[in-house]
Amino acid sequence: MDFVLDHLLTFILFTPALVGAVLLFLPKEEKVLLRWVALVGSLIPFALSLVLWFQYKGGRAFDEHYLWYEAIGSSYHLQVDGLSLTMVLLTTLLTPLALLASFSITDRVKAYMILFLFLETGMLGVFLAWDLLLFFVFWEIGLVPMYFLINQWGSEKGEREIWGGRKIPARTYASFKFMIYTMAGSLGLLLAIQMIGVAAHTFDFGALFQYWPKMTTLDSVGPLRLSIPTVKIIAFWAFAIAFALKVPVWPFHTWLPDAHTEAPTAGSMILAGVLLKLGAYGFLRLVLPLFPAEAQKYAGALAFLAVMAIIFGAFAAFGQTDFKRLVAYSSVNHMGFVVLGIAAAAYVGGTGENATIALNGAVLQMFNHGLSAAGMFFLVGVIYERAHTRDLNAFGGLFPLVPIYGGILLFTSMGSLGLPGLSGFISEFLVVRGAWPIFTVYTALAMIGLLFTGAYVLKGVKKVLHGPANEHWEEHGLAEINFREIVVIAPLMALMLWIGVWPAWILNVINTTMRALFQ
Amino acid sequence: MTTETLIWLLPLPPLLAFGLIVLFTNRWKALSHSIAVGAAFLSWLGSMVVFFRAIGIEHFGSEGHVFEASIPWLSLGEGVFKIGVLIDPLSAVTLFFVAWTVLMIFIYSVGYHNFGQPKGDHDHAGLPPHGTTVSDKHGHTHKIPSIEPMYARFFAFIGLFAFGMYTLVVSDNLLTLFVGWEIMGLCSYLLIGFWFAKPSARDAAVKAFMTTRVGDVFMLLGVAYLYSLTGTLNFREIFFNEHTLEVLATTPALGGFMGLSAAGLIGLLLFIGAIGKSAQWPLHTWLPDAMEGPTPVSAMIHAATMVSAGVYMVIRMFPLLSAGWVEGGALTPAMTAMAIIGSITALFAATIAVAQNDVKRVLAYSTISQLGFMIAALGIGAYVAAAFHLVMHAFFKALLFLGSGSIIHGMEHGVLHTGDHIDPQNMLNMGGLRKKMPVTFVTFLLGGLALSGFPFVTAGFWSKDEILADAFANNHLVVFGVLALAALLTAFYTARQITLTFLGEPRTKEAEHAHESKWTMTLPLVILAVFAVAAGWVGTPVKNLFHDFVGGTLLEHPKALPFSEAIIPMVFSILIALSGLFLGWLVYRNVKAGQPDPLEKPLGGVYTFLKNKWYFDQIYDFLFVRPAAWIGEVFTSKWMDLGLIDGILHTVARVAVSIGPILRNYFDKPVVNGFGDFVGEGTKALGKRWRVLQPGRVQLYMLAALVFAVGALFYFIFR
């Protein structure tokens, strides 16, 4: 047991992959067995992260450091602080729920489950890594399974016109767009990481946080003979673009509605719930501490893009007729608040009450959006499985047919809307409170987006649940949400309510880390 | 139990009722309503205990003489944000009227939703009950009312609603107040859209939520701004700290916005929140549409909770809104805004109420107008008068709404009886109901008289008179004039409503067959009628107990108007109320069946203009609703995202895709492949040519060797 506790992070990180490897040896016809092994297997890292959560006492902890790539100064270094801890908890919580939601998948269950578990290891690795190269490796690992999940298990219907009247299947289009976008970011990321590695002789976060921002001379100029400001500015932009694509920051967001809409339900849950957070995490973990001066210089532009995302994300969501696309665009809107908080903190160099509050809001918003977006995508999936359509105009008046589903949808929608009493409000309020003295005009403009958040959420509810009795579905019958599905959504609802009423348990952890983020 | 503990517990019973009904008891109607009414009773009981303990304390409201308690909620940066409860004089009187009206509405709802009646023949969840057919022992079939299909759900929702209001009232800080505020927003959405299968109700719900949300997002900014400047949102920490208020009043607003002070900007932002919540012009349009909800909900929204919350909040924030103002001095920008908006609203809504025929819509516009009175009163610094009118209005408006629900119920009886599809809410279809529904008539009459400010005996007279008197005495003559005119119209449309509904002879068969509602509905009417009359007696200019008590909320106790100065405006008040009532009765006493409104002809275009509510709905639809939909559906989705951004991406992709063939055709094929082919083909051709040398025949090789040997010989010999 001590061995597990001493290597808690490694166990959390590799259990999913290990379970995935076990699945390889199970017969592919045994679908029920495969599902349950995957689910129970994914509960292990969750249980371990609960242990981690309760053992965590602040600061940077659970250090694990082993030689890995000695020749270039990279090592297997894992560590958590309040920021990564929160994200690890989110990941290990959402994965079992997503797997449980995937029990309705019948096609190639084995491959699906294995990919999903590898995906979890990839995401966890990003949050746990304390070494740039390791970070990059996991960053890339997360990409591949998601591509296949969208490409192979995505929605079968739908075509997308590209040019000259050519049409390709929507899931092919979406998965390709997702892949290309992320690859485009990774390219610069890899380059920048190598430059930093060459210049600083280390990939270790701890060392880099300490020396890199203050570094004024290069002791190895490299073949191109670049000056240190040039290296820094190139590296900054490479990092910023890679993470901006992933968040996504407006106007790099158009892969998101496609990928989210075409992905299988559980894929969308993870995409919105965790994968988007990788980008924001990158900003907080790397861009702000490594490039405080550059970040400060361009924070205004970032805030502008965040506000654009908030406003136009909301408008675009309001303009959709596809329920899933509406929810997908809501992610653009909500993640805009994360970026606004980050930008505000960056602008004042991360110091002071306002910056801390804005950062608290941003990180909490990451967690909360993970809950509400995953919940919303799941609920869209529930109705899609029954109705085989996501067209909002085909629904309406479903409340009397599926009252329990209706109640749950209302609750989750309100969580997404940021109703006080539920979690989203706390984080949005903190972002607004923190950003207001720093970016007054932008914050005021963001209120347009907040207003239309209400509009699109209510549009969804109105078009699905309310309205005259729906004769079509009364005739065909629409099954009520079942027990398994309630088990998937209940933890999310409980957390939304809990954080909304009593946020201290999570915010205290975040707060201590955010106060020291720039040190 | 200490009073503080009791205050913490006040909001909880309705919340528990909500949870219990939603999760467990929604199948059992009697159990569900018992839980809800029981919860409302518990909160009422607790509120009464708190209230009477509060008035028993001398100098209640001054430092140390309030009930307050708080706990740390979350740590932010270096500090800790606390939440807690506070009962000072203002929240004590608010608690009093909220507890009473909420409990009455809960009881009334049992009867209103036809508890005890059988299920309907064709009733459908999401639509109002349509009635059921029964046959008596003689074999005659009758149509009688049927029970609401979503009976339990209704009680769950109003439970949550009550929780929101109690939370708002007992909050000691702006953030938890905002939480209660928004929870009520959700509940109003759920309840206005309670009959969600009716498209009109569904749309009204969305409209209510969105319109109030316009105000809410401004308010959120105000809250954030106040928090960032003072580091706290606790009311008493801000208001009982002259230094803080002075700093707020002298700091210029961020970016020097319009030359305002920080207090001015925060005040305006918060006031915009109240404009939305309390349905002030120009965000008033949602409130009349909110009539789509069941009538108890209208009473809930109009009296006990929602709209009162907006006014309560600005009264609560008055020290901030008036920071820098001295009594008798120039008004602060926020106060000026309130005086203007309030006066406009009071008059504007009253004009519309005159031309409405729906019994509930008249009341809806009357609410907007009365809220305008309160806002205007606060704008001219009449703090106590605003609070007084808030409380009195809650009582008589709850009474009037519940009364109108009773009228509609009676009319629906008639409609079920005759089977015709006439509008049971149209006052022109009524008449003569006083004989059929005596209890409803008497109580409605008392409520109506209170609304119109019938002199001396009604609550509304004293509260409205105090506002007018303050305006007059402090030389705000424009405000006084506008409000006086609005008061005249108020009396007029009230008389019109009572005359059309109860007096004269029945104008339709349905009205002839109307009959009195059950005791669960009439009992709340009677109790509220007592308050609508008697509650005002605590605030007469002779001995203004209300003023003495509520004035204690402020750091500096405001001066009550001396009796001598109150006489002239009081004469005005009396004249206005009486003449308005008389005129209304005079014009409408002889309306016959099928006859249009007597004012329709003489007023002509003005009447149509008023009837169509000054066309605000159409204007907003044109200016905001449709453009927003266009921006969402066309501009953002089609043009920007799919067109521009994806267009650029596709162009890049297309270039990338077309570079492939170009490279292939002009580089790969000719150069790379060409070189490879050249090497390969060249070698092959070379080989072919040289093949003749290697035919595999030994004789030839021998011959070659011989030739070579001979050649070599020659070379060496003849060198």
Chai-1 contact restraints between the chains, C-beta under 6 A:
chainA,res_idxA,chainB,res_idxB,connection_type,confidence,min_distance_angstrom,max_distance_angstrom,comment,restraint_id
A,I162,B,H650,contact,1.0,0.0,6.0,A-B,restraint_1
A,W163,B,H650,contact,1.0,0.0,6.0,A-B,restraint_2
A,W163,B,R654,contact,1.0,0.0,6.0,A-B,restraint_3
A,P251,B,I645,contact,1.0,0.0,6.0,A-B,restraint_4
A,T254,B,D641,contact,1.0,0.0,6.0,A-B,restraint_5
A,T254,B,I645,contact,1.0,0.0,6.0,A-B,restraint_6
A,T254,B,D646,contact,1.0,0.0,6.0,A-B,restraint_7
A,F312,B,T636,contact,1.0,0.0,6.0,A-B,restraint_8
A,F315,B,I631,contact,1.0,0.0,6.0,A-B,restraint_9
A,F315,B,G632,contact,1.0,0.0,6.0,A-B,restraint_10
A,F315,B,T636,contact,1.0,0.0,6.0,A-B,restraint_11
A,A316,B,T636,contact,1.0,0.0,6.0,A-B,restraint_12
A,A316,B,S637,contact,1.0,0.0,6.0,A-B,restraint_13
A,A316,B,D641,contact,1.0,0.0,6.0,A-B,restraint_14
A,F318,B,G632,contact,1.0,0.0,6.0,A-B,restraint_15
A,G319,B,G632,contact,1.0,0.0,6.0,A-B,restraint_16
A,G319,B,E633,contact,1.0,0.0,6.0,A-B,restraint_17
A,G319,B,T636,contact,1.0,0.0,6.0,A-B,restraint_18
A,G319,B,S637,contact,1.0,0.0,6.0,A-B,restraint_19
A,E353,B,G77,contact,1.0,0.0,6.0,A-B,restraint_20
A,T356,B,G77,contact,1.0,0.0,6.0,A-B,restraint_21
A,I357,B,L76,contact,1.0,0.0,6.0,A-B,restraint_22
A,I357,B,G77,contact,1.0,0.0,6.0,A-B,restraint_23
A,P400,B,A125,contact,1.0,0.0,6.0,A-B,restraint_24
A,P400,B,G126,contact,1.0,0.0,6.0,A-B,restraint_25
A,L419,B,E182,contact,1.0,0.0,6.0,A-B,restraint_26
A,L419,B,L186,contact,1.0,0.0,6.0,A-B,restraint_27
A,P420,B,F178,contact,1.0,0.0,6.0,A-B,restraint_28
A,P420,B,V179,contact,1.0,0.0,6.0,A-B,restraint_29
A,P420,B,E182,contact,1.0,0.0,6.0,A-B,restraint_30
A,G421,B,V179,contact,1.0,0.0,6.0,A-B,restraint_31
A,G421,B,I183,contact,1.0,0.0,6.0,A-B,restraint_32
A,V432,B,A224,contact,1.0,0.0,6.0,A-B,restraint_33
A,R433,B,A224,contact,1.0,0.0,6.0,A-B,restraint_34
A,R433,B,Y227,contact,1.0,0.0,6.0,A-B,restraint_35
A,W436,B,A224,contact,1.0,0.0,6.0,A-B,restraint_36
A,W436,B,Y225,contact,1.0,0.0,6.0,A-B,restraint_37
A,W436,B,S228,contact,1.0,0.0,6.0,A-B,restraint_38
A,P437,B,S228,contact,1.0,0.0,6.0,A-B,restraint_39
A,T440,B,L254,contact,1.0,0.0,6.0,A-B,restraint_40
A,M447,B,V217,contact,1.0,0.0,6.0,A-B,restraint_41
A,L450,B,V217,contact,1.0,0.0,6.0,A-B,restraint_42
A,L451,B,R213,contact,1.0,0.0,6.0,A-B,restraint_43
A,L451,B,V217,contact,1.0,0.0,6.0,A-B,restraint_44
A,G454,B,M210,contact,1.0,0.0,6.0,A-B,restraint_45
A,G454,B,R213,contact,1.0,0.0,6.0,A-B,restraint_46
A,L458,B,V206,contact,1.0,0.0,6.0,A-B,restraint_47
A,K462,B,R202,contact,1.0,0.0,6.0,A-B,restraint_48
A,K462,B,V206,contact,1.0,0.0,6.0,A-B,restraint_49
A,H466,B,F196,contact,1.0,0.0,6.0,A-B,restraint_50
A,H466,B,R202,contact,1.0,0.0,6.0,A-B,restraint_51
A,G467,B,R202,contact,1.0,0.0,6.0,A-B,restraint_52
A,P468,B,A197,contact,1.0,0.0,6.0,A-B,restraint_53
A,A469,B,H124,contact,1.0,0.0,6.0,A-B,restraint_54
A,A469,B,A197,contact,1.0,0.0,6.0,A-B,restraint_55
A,P503,B,L74,contact,1.0,0.0,6.0,A-B,restraint_56
A,A504,B,L74,contact,1.0,0.0,6.0,A-B,restraint_57
A,L507,B,L74,contact,1.0,0.0,6.0,A-B,restraint_58
A,N508,B,S75,contact,1.0,0.0,6.0,A-B,restraint_59
A,N511,B,S75,contact,1.0,0.0,6.0,A-B,restraint_60
